[in-house]
Amino acid sequence: MQASRGKVTAKLRRFSAFALLAIAAVLLHYDFVLPCIASVLGAGFLLGWLHGTRVLPMVPLPVEPVALESNRDLLDAVLCSVTTGVLVVRLNGLVPLASPLARELLELTPLATGSFRMSSLVPWPLLDRAIESCTATGQIQRFESIYPKNPERSFAVQVSPWRVDGVSAGAVIVLDDQTLLRQLETHRRDFVANVSHELKTPLSAIQGFVETLLDDREMPAALQLRFLSRVAVQTERLAILVSDLLTLSRLDEEMAFTNGTEPVDVRLLVQEVLRDLLSLAERKQVSIVEVLPSSAVIVAGERESLRQIFSNLIDNAIKYTPSGGSVTVRLRSETDAQFEVIDTGIGLLPADQERVFERFYRVDKARSRELGGTGLGLSIVKNTVRIHGGSLGVRSQVGKGSTFWVRLPIAEAD
C-alpha cells in the first residue's frame, strides 16, 4: 500500500511540475520560471526531471525548500497574472486546467467548473484540428481566427504539445486576444481611405480648373477670375483639411500641450469666440443667446486648444441651424466647468448621435462639404476634451435641434 501511494505521489509531483513548467514556459522566460518551480518542488527533483526529459541541461539553481502545498497557489498566481488565456487539454478532450482569462475570453459559463470537454463547450473546428495535429505530430501549431461563438472576437492561437515521460498526454493552448488590434487595423484602413477621398476631391477640382485655363489661353478675363476663385476655395479647403489632420495627429500622441498648461478663464474665451462668429450668425440670420456667469471660470489647459473646442461647437451650431433659428451658449461652474451649445437646427437620429464624434463621419455629406466642413471638427473636439481630462456628449431630436455638452475640470486654486 505504501509503495502504491508513493507511486501515485510521484506521478502527481511529476504532473504538477510538468503542467506548471509547460504553461509558464509558454508565457514567461525560463530564467524566471525555473527558480520558481524549483523553490516549490525542490532542486533535486526538478533537475532530475528536466534532465530525464532532456528539456534543459542540468544546471545548479539556488533555491529554498517550500511546502509542496504551495505548488497550486503558485500555479494559480501565474495563470491569473498573465495577459493571455491558457488551457490544458488531455488526449480524451477533457480540460483539467483553464486560466480565468481563458474562461472569460471563451465565454465559458459559470457552470463550467473543474474538468470539462473542450468540444462541447468550445465548438471551434479550427482549434480541434490544431489540437489533433499537435498531439499527432508533436509540432507546435499556430493560427489566427475569429471565434465562432462570438464573430466580433479574434484570437491568435498557439497549441503546444504536452508530454508525460516522453509520451503525448495532450496539448497546452495559449489564446492571445487580437480583437482590439483588428479593430485598430480596420479603423486605420478606413481612415486612410477617407483621407485619400477627402484629398482627392479638391485636388481633382483644382486640376480640372487649371487644365481648362491652360487649354483656353483666350478665355475671357471674367471667366478666368471665376475659375481662379474656385481654385482658391479648393486650396483653402485642402489647407484646412491638412491642418485638422495635423491637429488630430498631435492629439493622438497626447502632445497637445506643447506650450504647457496655464489657468484659462473659459468665460472670456467663450465671449471671444462668440464675437468672432457673430458675423457668420448675422449672415445666416441666426440669433445668439448668451447665458454666461458673471465671474471667471478657470480651467487648466492650453488656451488655443480650449478655443478650438468652443469654436468648433458654436460654428457647427450656427451652420446647421436654418435662418430664423437660434443658438444658445451656456456656461456654468459647479463641480466642473459645464459648457453647452443648444441649437434649433436639423437634429440627429439616435444612430448618428452614436457616431457623430468619429473621424470623417458626416450626417449630411453633401451639406457638410457645401459648408466647408472636413468631417474632423467634432473628432478634434472629442480628443481635445479627453486630453484636458473632461467629457462630452450630445442630446438631440430630429427636427427640433441638438445640445452638445462639455465638462472640464475646474483648475485647483494655488
DODREN-100582 format. One record per residue (C-alpha): x, y, z; residue in three letters. Coordinates in steps of 0.02 Angstrom, whole numbers, padded with zeros to 5 digits, always signed. Layout:
XYZala;...
***
This chain:
+00000+00000+00000met;+00138+00120+00047gln;+00233+00081-00115ala;+00074+00111-00216ser;+00043+00275-00127arg;+00223+00325-00163gly;+00199+00292-00348lys;+00039+00397-00351val;+00127+00538-00259thr;+00272+00530-00380ala;+00154+00538-00528lys;+00062+00686-00453leu;+00226+00776-00421arg;+00283+00740-00599arg;+00118+00802-00673phe;+00117+00958-00565ser;+00295+01001-00615ala;+00262+00971-00799phe;+00098+01067-00804ala;+00174+01217-00717leu;+00330+01215-00824leu;+00236+01187-00988ala;+00114+01329-00954ile;+00237+01451-00880ala;+00371+01417-01011ala;+00249+01464-01149val;+00208+01627-01062leu;+00366+01680-00971leu;+00554+01665-00986his;+00641+01509-00922tyr;+00762+01609-00817asp;+00615+01669-00712phe;+00510+01512-00714val;+00639+01381-00664leu;+00686+01456-00496pro;+00501+01474-00453cys;+00464+01292-00492ile;+00622+01233-00409ala;+00576+01325-00250ser;+00413+01228-00243val;+00470+01052-00290leu;+00650+01052-00235gly;+00803+01072-00344ala;+00849+00887-00344gly;+00680+00830-00409phe;+00664+00969-00538leu;+00838+00948-00609leu;+00819+00761-00618gly;+00653+00782-00709trp;+00724+00910-00830leu;+00874+00802-00864his;+00769+00647-00889gly;+00657+00733-01018thr;+00805+00825-01095arg;+00717+00994-01089val;+00871+01085-01023leu;+01045+01032-00966pro;+01073+01008-00782met;+01117+01175-00702val;+01131+01207-00515pro;+00996+01327-00453leu;+00998+01423-00288pro;+00832+01376-00208val;+00748+01369-00040glu;+00632+01224+00009pro;+00448+01271+00010val;+00299+01164+00059ala;+00227+01060-00083leu;+00054+01128-00043glu;+00105+01298-00113ser;+00125+01222-00288asn;-00057+01250-00333arg;-00054+01427-00262asp;+00097+01470-00368leu;+00015+01396-00523leu;-00143+01496-00489asp;-00041+01654-00465ala;+00050+01629-00631val;-00112+01593-00725leu;-00201+01744-00650cys;-00058+01864-00689ser;-00026+01828-00873val;-00111+01927-01009thr;-00153+01777-01120thr;-00278+01638-01092gly;-00208+01465-01055val;-00291+01295-01063leu;-00226+01117-01043val;-00321+00985-01141val;-00298+00796-01124arg;-00299+00671-01267leu;-00478+00623-01222asn;-00533+00804-01246gly;-00554+00845-01061leu;-00487+01012-00999val;-00419+00992-00822pro;-00348+01167-00813leu;-00405+01334-00884ala;-00346+01506-00828ser;-00477+01635-00775pro;-00437+01741-00928leu;-00460+01591-01044ala;-00631+01560-00970arg;-00675+01743-00994glu;-00611+01751-01174leu;-00701+01591-01224leu;-00858+01649-01134glu;-00873+01490-01033leu;-01024+01481-00920thr;-01001+01485-00730pro;-01060+01303-00728leu;-00905+01251-00825ala;-00801+01222-00669thr;-00673+01086-00646gly;-00636+00975-00795ser;-00745+00995-00949phe;-00746+00928-01126arg;-00670+01051-01248met;-00779+01013-01399ser;-00943+01027-01302ser;-00912+01200-01229leu;-00797+01272-01362val;-00861+01219-01535pro;-00713+01277-01638trp;-00667+01158-01782pro;-00506+01251-01823leu;-00445+01231-01644leu;-00497+01048-01642asp;-00392+01014-01797arg;-00243+01108-01723ala;-00252+01004-01563ile;-00266+00843-01663glu;-00117+00890-01772ser;-00013+00945-01622cys;-00042+00784-01523thr;-00013+00676-01677ala;+00147+00759-01740thr;+00217+00838-01582gly;+00235+01002-01677gln;+00176+01173-01615ile;+00025+01234-01713gln;-00018+01418-01736arg;-00164+01504-01820phe;-00268+01663-01814glu;-00456+01657-01823ser;-00617+01737-01770ile;-00704+01648-01626tyr;-00856+01555-01696pro;-00953+01582-01535lys;-00927+01770-01550asn;-00877+01829-01725pro;-00830+02001-01657glu;-00685+01924-01562arg;-00522+01871-01645ser;-00380+01764-01575phe;-00201+01717-01613ala;-00189+01537-01551val;-00038+01430-01510gln;-00058+01244-01473val;+00096+01162-01396ser;+00125+00976-01360pro;+00109+00912-01182trp;+00208+00755-01144arg;+00225+00647-00990val;+00376+00530-00985asp;+00403+00568-01169gly;+00227+00511-01215val;+00096+00631-01283ser;-00032+00673-01149ala;-00121+00817-01233gly;-00088+00999-01276ala;-00067+01170-01198val;-00169+01307-01283ile;-00122+01490-01272val;-00251+01620-01328leu;-00197+01797-01371asp;-00346+01913-01393asp;-00320+02008-01557gln;-00490+02093-01558thr;-00429+02268-01517leu;-00284+02253-01638leu;-00401+02201-01779arg;-00519+02345-01738gln;-00373+02467-01743leu;-00317+02397-01911glu;-00494+02419-01978thr;-00500+02598-01914his;-00331+02633-01993arg;-00387+02566-02162arg;-00547+02667-02153asp;-00450+02821-02102phe;-00328+02805-02247val;-00473+02778-02368ala;-00565+02930-02301asn;-00410+03041-02306val;-00374+02987-02485ser;-00552+03027-02536his;-00554+03195-02448glu;-00389+03246-02528leu;-00437+03181-02699lys;-00597+03285-02713thr;-00519+03460-02701pro;-00363+03405-02796leu;-00470+03343-02941ser;-00565+03507-02942ala;-00404+03609-02943ile;-00333+03501-03081gln;-00489+03524-03187gly;-00490+03713-03169phe;-00304+03730-03204val;-00311+03619-03358glu;-00458+03720-03426thr;-00361+03882-03400leu;-00207+03811-03488leu;-00306+03741-03634asp;-00400+03903-03668asp;-00274+04044-03671arg;-00404+04163-03744glu;-00530+04136-03604met;-00615+04300-03554pro;-00539+04382-03401ala;-00701+04371-03303ala;-00711+04183-03330leu;-00527+04162-03285gln;-00558+04255-03123leu;-00707+04143-03086arg;-00603+03986-03112phe;-00459+04054-03008leu;-00580+04097-02868ser;-00639+03916-02867arg;-00458+03857-02863val;-00430+03971-02713ala;-00582+03896-02623val;-00522+03717-02652gln;-00345+03763-02599thr;-00413+03836-02437glu;-00512+03677-02410arg;-00354+03574-02431leu;-00260+03685-02308ala;-00397+03666-02178ile;-00401+03477-02202leu;-00213+03461-02182val;-00217+03573-02028ser;-00355+03467-01949asp;-00259+03307-01987leu;-00103+03376-01905leu;-00205+03429-01754thr;-00279+03255-01737leu;-00108+03176-01753ser;-00043+03289-01617arg;-00189+03245-01504leu;-00171+03059-01536asp;+00007+03066-01474glu;-00054+03163-01322glu;+00067+03303-01362met;-00066+03437-01367ala;+00012+03542-01231phe;+00173+03585-01321thr;+00173+03756-01239asn;+00120+03690-01068gly;-00041+03722-00974thr;-00099+03882-00895glu;-00252+03944-00800pro;-00378+03997-00932val;-00538+04094-00899asp;-00654+04000-01015val;-00791+04129-00988arg;-00686+04261-01076leu;-00633+04133-01207leu;-00814+04092-01250val;-00853+04277-01265gln;-00707+04300-01386glu;-00766+04154-01493val;-00944+04224-01497leu;-00878+04393-01556arg;-00778+04307-01694asp;-00930+04209-01754leu;-01057+04349-01739leu;-01040+04398-01923ser;-01075+04217-01976leu;-01231+04213-01868ala;-01291+04378-01942glu;-01266+04316-02120arg;-01363+04158-02078lys;-01496+04260-01984gln;-01471+04152-01830val;-01492+04234-01660ser;-01362+04203-01524ile;-01415+04188-01341val;-01277+04200-01210glu;-01302+04125-01038val;-01135+04155-00953leu;-01087+04177-00770pro;-01035+04346-00702ser;-00873+04279-00627ser;-00724+04192-00702ala;-00723+04004-00736val;-00543+03945-00730ile;-00485+03786-00817val;-00305+03724-00829ala;-00259+03692-01010gly;-00190+03761-01172glu;-00283+03918-01223arg;-00289+03885-01411glu;-00344+03705-01387ser;-00487+03761-01275leu;-00533+03895-01400arg;-00545+03760-01535gln;-00672+03663-01429ile;-00789+03811-01412phe;-00761+03875-01588ser;-00799+03707-01671asn;-00958+03677-01572leu;-01030+03852-01592ile;-00979+03863-01776asp;-01066+03695-01812asn;-01223+03750-01720ala;-01237+03910-01822ile;-01203+03823-01989lys;-01331+03685-01961tyr;-01468+03799-01893thr;-01587+03867-02025pro;-01623+04053-02044ser;-01735+04118-01906gly;-01670+03990-01782gly;-01569+04019-01626ser;-01411+03955-01541val;-01396+03963-01352thr;-01223+03959-01275val;-01225+03917-01090arg;-01080+03907-00967leu;-01089+03875-00781arg;-00969+03824-00645ser;-01016+03691-00518glu;-00903+03545-00476thr;-00834+03568-00651asp;-00848+03690-00796ala;-01008+03646-00891gln;-01023+03712-01068phe;-01173+03684-01180glu;-01220+03736-01357val;-01407+03719-01391ile;-01471+03745-01568asp;-01639+03735-01655thr;-01563+03651-01807gly;-01597+03491-01903ile;-01563+03372-01757gly;-01484+03199-01759leu;-01551+03023-01768leu;-01501+02907-01623pro;-01384+02811-01741ala;-01299+02974-01792asp;-01279+03029-01611gln;-01176+02872-01576glu;-01055+02908-01720arg;-01054+03096-01736val;-00883+03111-01649phe;-00799+02988-01767glu;-00672+03049-01894arg;-00745+03095-02063phe;-00919+03048-02007tyr;-01048+03164-02084arg;-01236+03159-02058val;-01264+03251-02222asp;-01107+03234-02329lys;-01162+03349-02468ala;-01214+03488-02349arg;-01059+03468-02244ser;-00944+03493-02394arg;-01051+03637-02454glu;-01024+03722-02285leu;-00837+03691-02293gly;-00828+03553-02163gly;-00689+03423-02163thr;-00780+03295-02054gly;-00643+03309-01923leu;-00704+03452-01813gly;-00802+03352-01685leu;-00666+03219-01678ser;-00542+03357-01635ile;-00661+03419-01501val;-00676+03244-01427lys;-00488+03216-01420asn;-00452+03390-01352thr;-00581+03368-01213val;-00507+03198-01172arg;-00332+03269-01155ile;-00400+03403-01038his;-00473+03265-00929gly;-00653+03309-00973gly;-00805+03226-01051ser;-00930+03270-01187leu;-01089+03210-01268gly;-01243+03255-01368val;-01431+03254-01344arg;-01539+03279-01497ser;-01710+03262-01578gln;-01734+03262-01765val;-01817+03423-01821gly;-01801+03505-01650lys;-01615+03531-01629gly;-01464+03469-01532ser;-01372+03503-01371thr;-01185+03471-01370phe;-01111+03475-01195trp;-00935+03477-01125val;-00875+03454-00945arg;-00699+03514-00899leu;-00613+03503-00729pro;-00600+03665-00633ile;-00421+03719-00601ala;-00362+03695-00423glu;-00331+03854-00326ala;-00149+03893-00287asp;
***
